[in-house]
């Protein structure tokens, strides 16, 4: 499916919420912006998953958060780690709490326990929670140090995991301050 077809799909499929559709309608006359948002899906690299916050397959949004979380959920289910659960932490940056909640909902929909901190926490506290709770994985949604509006999603493996899973950074980035 090409980028125009993806754009139309997002506009017309009932899965996508009205706010997302309104954001996309606002760019309907901007072919370059439509192409940029839909010409590819966010890709994992050595630094993780990166994208500007906004609507589209090449953007960071609730739908791409769900997709990335579903990938982790599939792995956890394959390993039989649903009951061990996943600890989730977040900071005060743009959409961090919302992305943490969406991550937890996606995990729960897959029968995986999700332990979400009730308030802001640093990565070391998440690491401690992983060990204390015996989780198979942990996720922290946090800012990248060089921009207050960038966010990152780090998936940490448990030292008690049954198969080796290296620490994986899944960086979900938002608009930079100078854009």
Buried (B, 14 or more C-beta within 10 A) or exposed (E): EEBEEBBBBBBEEEEBEEEBBEBBEEBEEEEEBBBBBBBEBBEBEEEBBBBBBBBBBBBBBBBBBBBBBBBBBEBBEEBEBBEBBBBBBBBEBBBBBEBBBBBBBBBBEBEBBBBBBEEBBEBEBBBEBBEEBBBBBBBBBBBBEEBBBBBBBBBBBBEEBEEEBEEBBBBBBBBEEEE
